[in-house]
C-alpha cells in the first residue's frame, strides 16, 4: 500500500498524512517522538493540500507543549532534513511559511512493520536491563546474608577457658595493652560492696582496718586495676574500667606510694563512688592519721572491796 490518497478532499487530510508518516529515528537509533508531535501540530495549521503553514515559532512551541523555542527550531530542522516539510517563503517578522511534502513516497505498511520491529527490540532490551538489575540486587542480598551468618557464627564461638584477655586501658593511655588473669573464682577477703549495698550491711570497722587489695609489694597500675576487677561481682563497663586505669596510672606517675594507691582503690571500691573521685579517696587515705592506743587500756567496772563497808563512815 503506497501513499496514493487523493489530495484536497478533506480538511483532515493533513492530519491523516502526518499520522501515516513512518517513525523517524534520531542519530542514536531512538524514536524521534518530538518530531512526530510537532509535525502533527503543524498539520493542524495546513490547508487541505498541505500548504500555507505559517504559525510563529512561539505559537508552535506553545501548541506543541515544549518549554524552549530552541527545541522547536531543532525539531523543524530535523523534519526539513527528512524532507517531510518544505520551506516555501518567509513573512514579515521572520515567520517561515511551510508545506507538507505530500510528494514524498513511503510505504505505510512497511513503515508500520519497521515500527513494530523496533518497538519489540526496545522492549527486549528493556526487559534485559531489568533482569540484570534484579540479578544484581539478588546477588547483593545473598552476599549480605552470607556475611551476616558468618558474623553470627563468629560471635557465637565460645571463648577460651584457659585465660581471658582484658584490655584495662581502652581509653586511658596505660602503656600495657592487656592483663591476663586466671579465671578461677576466688573468695574475696573482705565484703563485696556495690553502689546498691545498704549502709547497714557494711561492717562497722575503722577506716584504717579496710584490707588492701592482696598482691605484690610494689603493685603497678595493671595489677591494681586487675585486682579491683577480681573483687567486682560483675565486670564493670569498659568506660568505667578505662577511667579507673587512667586515674591509677596518673597517681603512680606523680610518685604516690603504690600502697597508698592500693589502699585508696580498696576504700573507693568499698564506698562505691564515681571513678572521678578515686584521687580524692586516695588523698583521704594518705592524709588520715594513724589510730593511737589509749594509755592504760580499758578497766572494766568491779564491785568495791567488802571490807570498805565495815568502817563507820559517820564516825
PLY file of the C-alpha trace (Angstrom):
ply
format ascii 1.0
element vertex 315
property float x
property float y
property float z
element edge 314
property int vertex1
property int vertex2
end_header
0.00 0.00 0.00
1.50 3.31 -1.06
0.66 6.90 -0.17
-1.83 7.47 -3.07
-4.69 9.25 -1.27
-6.42 12.00 -3.30
-5.38 15.47 -2.26
-7.68 18.31 -1.23
-10.60 16.04 -0.38
-10.94 16.84 3.33
-9.65 19.38 5.78
-8.42 16.43 7.86
-6.15 15.21 5.07
-3.02 16.94 6.50
-3.54 15.28 9.87
-4.14 11.86 8.27
-0.96 12.26 6.24
1.07 13.27 9.31
-0.22 10.24 11.21
0.82 7.90 8.40
4.42 9.16 8.28
6.90 6.40 9.24
8.67 6.66 12.56
11.68 8.94 12.49
14.86 7.95 14.31
17.49 10.07 15.99
21.20 9.65 15.44
21.46 7.16 18.34
18.65 4.97 16.96
15.92 6.08 19.39
12.49 7.17 18.06
12.15 10.91 17.46
8.74 11.33 19.08
9.18 15.11 19.39
9.43 15.45 15.61
6.22 13.46 15.07
4.39 15.56 17.64
5.50 18.85 16.06
4.55 17.52 12.59
1.04 16.71 13.80
0.70 20.20 15.30
1.86 21.78 12.01
-0.71 19.69 10.13
-3.49 21.40 12.10
-2.39 24.77 10.60
-2.23 23.45 6.97
-4.74 23.86 4.19
-6.27 20.64 2.78
-3.48 20.49 0.20
-0.83 20.71 2.96
0.29 24.29 2.24
0.16 27.67 3.96
1.54 26.57 7.35
2.54 29.85 8.97
2.44 29.77 12.82
5.08 31.78 14.62
7.85 29.98 16.46
6.38 30.98 19.81
2.90 29.73 18.82
4.24 26.42 17.51
6.26 25.94 20.73
3.23 26.63 22.90
0.87 24.40 20.89
3.45 21.59 20.94
3.76 21.86 24.74
7.51 22.42 24.53
9.40 24.55 27.03
12.06 26.11 24.80
11.87 27.62 21.32
15.34 26.19 20.68
13.82 22.71 20.90
11.19 23.66 18.32
13.85 25.09 15.99
15.94 21.90 16.19
12.82 19.78 15.54
11.92 21.80 12.44
15.47 21.33 11.17
15.21 17.55 11.57
11.82 17.48 9.79
13.23 19.53 6.92
16.27 17.26 6.62
13.89 14.28 6.46
12.05 16.12 3.61
8.72 15.86 5.40
8.24 19.65 5.33
9.36 22.16 2.71
10.10 25.86 3.24
8.02 27.96 0.80
8.54 31.53 1.96
9.01 33.95 4.83
6.67 36.63 6.18
7.42 39.93 7.87
8.90 39.37 11.31
10.82 36.25 10.30
7.81 33.88 10.26
8.57 30.96 7.93
5.87 29.50 5.69
5.90 25.69 5.34
4.07 23.00 3.42
3.73 19.27 3.96
5.61 17.23 1.37
2.78 15.06 0.05
5.06 14.02 -2.82
7.44 12.13 -0.54
6.89 8.41 -1.27
6.74 5.93 1.60
5.09 2.59 2.22
2.71 2.80 5.17
2.60 -0.97 5.74
6.37 -1.31 5.63
6.75 1.62 7.99
4.31 0.03 10.43
6.23 -3.25 10.34
9.53 -1.49 10.92
8.00 0.39 13.82
6.73 -2.84 15.38
10.16 -4.45 14.99
11.95 -1.50 16.55
9.44 -1.40 19.40
9.89 -5.14 20.02
13.70 -4.74 20.11
13.36 -1.82 22.52
11.08 -3.84 24.80
13.52 -6.78 24.70
16.43 -4.51 25.68
14.38 -3.01 28.49
13.48 -6.47 29.79
17.15 -7.47 29.67
18.18 -4.38 31.64
15.50 -5.06 34.25
16.68 -8.69 34.55
20.29 -7.58 35.08
19.14 -5.12 37.72
17.12 -7.78 39.57
20.02 -10.25 39.41
22.39 -7.63 40.77
20.11 -6.83 43.70
19.58 -10.54 44.44
23.34 -11.20 44.44
23.91 -8.25 46.79
21.21 -9.52 49.16
22.72 -13.03 49.17
26.17 -11.59 49.90
24.84 -9.55 52.82
23.04 -12.62 54.17
26.21 -14.73 53.97
28.27 -12.07 55.74
25.62 -11.75 58.44
25.62 -15.52 59.07
29.42 -15.53 59.29
29.34 -12.70 61.84
26.73 -14.54 63.94
28.78 -17.73 63.93
31.91 -15.81 64.87
30.16 -14.14 67.79
28.69 -17.46 68.93
32.07 -19.19 69.22
32.89 -19.88 72.92
35.82 -18.03 74.44
38.84 -19.98 75.70
38.61 -21.04 79.36
42.38 -21.08 79.84
42.81 -17.34 80.02
40.85 -14.17 79.38
42.46 -11.15 77.80
41.21 -7.94 79.27
42.23 -4.54 78.00
42.13 -2.31 81.05
43.18 0.78 79.09
40.78 1.20 76.18
40.72 4.99 76.51
43.16 5.92 79.24
46.66 5.63 77.76
48.22 2.97 80.02
51.14 1.50 78.13
50.43 -2.19 78.65
47.71 -3.34 76.29
46.13 -6.18 78.27
46.19 -8.05 81.54
46.00 -11.81 81.68
44.42 -13.32 84.74
43.32 -16.70 85.95
39.55 -17.05 85.65
39.31 -19.37 88.66
36.86 -17.69 91.06
38.40 -16.54 94.32
36.57 -15.70 97.51
37.37 -12.10 98.44
38.90 -11.45 101.84
36.50 -8.57 102.58
32.78 -7.96 101.90
31.74 -7.13 98.34
30.41 -3.59 98.11
28.38 -2.14 95.25
26.55 1.19 94.89
23.32 -0.66 95.75
24.66 -2.15 99.03
22.78 -0.70 102.06
24.93 1.12 104.56
23.59 -1.05 107.43
25.02 -4.15 105.74
28.59 -2.82 105.84
30.91 -3.95 108.67
31.48 -1.42 111.46
35.26 -1.21 111.15
37.70 1.60 111.38
38.74 3.14 108.05
42.29 2.06 108.77
41.19 -1.54 109.01
39.97 -1.69 105.40
42.03 -4.53 103.96
44.09 -3.52 100.95
43.99 -5.48 97.75
46.20 -8.52 98.01
49.16 -8.54 95.65
52.83 -7.81 95.23
54.72 -5.42 97.48
55.08 -2.95 94.59
51.83 -3.07 92.63
51.59 -1.44 89.20
48.65 0.22 87.52
47.77 -3.01 85.75
47.88 -5.15 88.86
45.89 -2.64 90.94
43.16 -2.40 88.33
43.20 -6.15 87.75
42.77 -6.92 91.44
39.98 -4.39 91.69
38.24 -6.18 88.84
38.75 -9.52 90.61
36.79 -8.21 93.59
33.87 -6.98 91.46
30.77 -9.14 91.35
30.37 -8.38 87.64
32.74 -6.80 85.19
32.15 -3.01 85.06
31.58 -1.24 81.74
34.65 -0.53 79.62
34.29 3.20 80.13
34.45 2.78 83.92
37.46 0.45 83.69
39.23 2.94 81.44
38.65 5.87 83.82
39.88 3.91 86.83
43.01 2.78 85.00
43.67 6.35 83.87
43.48 7.73 87.42
45.62 4.90 88.86
48.35 5.47 86.32
48.29 9.24 86.90
48.61 8.75 90.68
51.56 6.39 90.28
53.18 8.77 87.77
53.06 11.54 90.42
55.18 9.41 92.70
52.45 8.45 95.15
53.22 5.32 97.11
51.68 2.30 95.35
50.49 1.01 98.73
48.53 4.25 99.26
47.03 3.91 95.80
46.24 0.27 96.54
44.53 1.09 99.86
42.76 4.10 98.32
41.41 1.95 95.49
40.08 -0.54 98.04
38.45 2.28 100.04
36.96 3.76 96.86
35.56 0.35 95.85
34.05 -0.12 99.31
32.23 3.22 99.05
31.01 2.58 95.51
31.79 6.11 94.27
32.22 7.54 90.78
35.63 6.84 89.13
36.40 10.59 89.10
36.52 10.57 92.93
39.31 8.00 93.08
42.14 10.59 93.51
40.21 12.26 96.35
39.73 8.94 98.15
43.44 8.12 97.76
44.31 11.51 99.24
41.90 10.89 102.11
43.63 7.59 102.88
47.07 9.23 102.64
46.19 12.11 104.98
44.34 10.01 107.55
46.25 9.94 110.87
47.04 6.51 112.35
44.94 5.29 115.28
46.57 5.58 118.70
46.11 3.12 121.57
44.66 4.55 124.85
47.25 4.53 127.69
46.47 2.05 130.42
43.83 0.34 128.44
40.20 -0.12 129.47
39.37 -1.30 133.01
36.00 -2.95 133.46
33.89 -1.97 136.50
34.29 -4.17 139.62
32.50 -4.11 142.93
34.43 -2.42 145.75
36.17 -4.41 148.47
33.59 -5.60 151.06
35.97 -4.55 153.87
35.27 -0.96 152.97
31.74 -1.32 154.30
32.97 -2.40 157.74
34.17 1.09 158.54
31.97 3.61 160.31
31.58 6.39 157.77
29.75 8.59 160.27
32.33 8.47 162.95
0 1
1 2
2 3
3 4
4 5
5 6
6 7
7 8
8 9
9 10
10 11
11 12
12 13
13 14
14 15
15 16
16 17
17 18
18 19
19 20
20 21
21 22
22 23
23 24
24 25
25 26
26 27
27 28
28 29
29 30
30 31
31 32
32 33
33 34
34 35
35 36
36 37
37 38
38 39
39 40
40 41
41 42
42 43
43 44
44 45
45 46
46 47
47 48
48 49
49 50
50 51
51 52
52 53
53 54
54 55
55 56
56 57
57 58
58 59
59 60
60 61
61 62
62 63
63 64
64 65
65 66
66 67
67 68
68 69
69 70
70 71
71 72
72 73
73 74
74 75
75 76
76 77
77 78
78 79
79 80
80 81
81 82
82 83
83 84
84 85
85 86
86 87
87 88
88 89
89 90
90 91
91 92
92 93
93 94
94 95
95 96
96 97
97 98
98 99
99 100
100 101
101 102
102 103
103 104
104 105
105 106
106 107
107 108
108 109
109 110
110 111
111 112
112 113
113 114
114 115
115 116
116 117
117 118
118 119
119 120
120 121
121 122
122 123
123 124
124 125
125 126
126 127
127 128
128 129
129 130
130 131
131 132
132 133
133 134
134 135
135 136
136 137
137 138
138 139
139 140
140 141
141 142
142 143
143 144
144 145
145 146
146 147
147 148
148 149
149 150
150 151
151 152
152 153
153 154
154 155
155 156
156 157
157 158
158 159
159 160
160 161
161 162
162 163
163 164
164 165
165 166
166 167
167 168
168 169
169 170
170 171
171 172
172 173
173 174
174 175
175 176
176 177
177 178
178 179
179 180
180 181
181 182
182 183
183 184
184 185
185 186
186 187
187 188
188 189
189 190
190 191
191 192
192 193
193 194
194 195
195 196
196 197
197 198
198 199
199 200
200 201
201 202
202 203
203 204
204 205
205 206
206 207
207 208
208 209
209 210
210 211
211 212
212 213
213 214
214 215
215 216
216 217
217 218
218 219
219 220
220 221
221 222
222 223
223 224
224 225
225 226
226 227
227 228
228 229
229 230
230 231
231 232
232 233
233 234
234 235
235 236
236 237
237 238
238 239
239 240
240 241
241 242
242 243
243 244
244 245
245 246
246 247
247 248
248 249
249 250
250 251
251 252
252 253
253 254
254 255
255 256
256 257
257 258
258 259
259 260
260 261
261 262
262 263
263 264
264 265
265 266
266 267
267 268
268 269
269 270
270 271
271 272
272 273
273 274
274 275
275 276
276 277
277 278
278 279
279 280
280 281
281 282
282 283
283 284
284 285
285 286
286 287
287 288
288 289
289 290
290 291
291 292
292 293
293 294
294 295
295 296
296 297
297 298
298 299
299 300
300 301
301 302
302 303
303 304
304 305
305 306
306 307
307 308
308 309
309 310
310 311
311 312
312 313
313 314
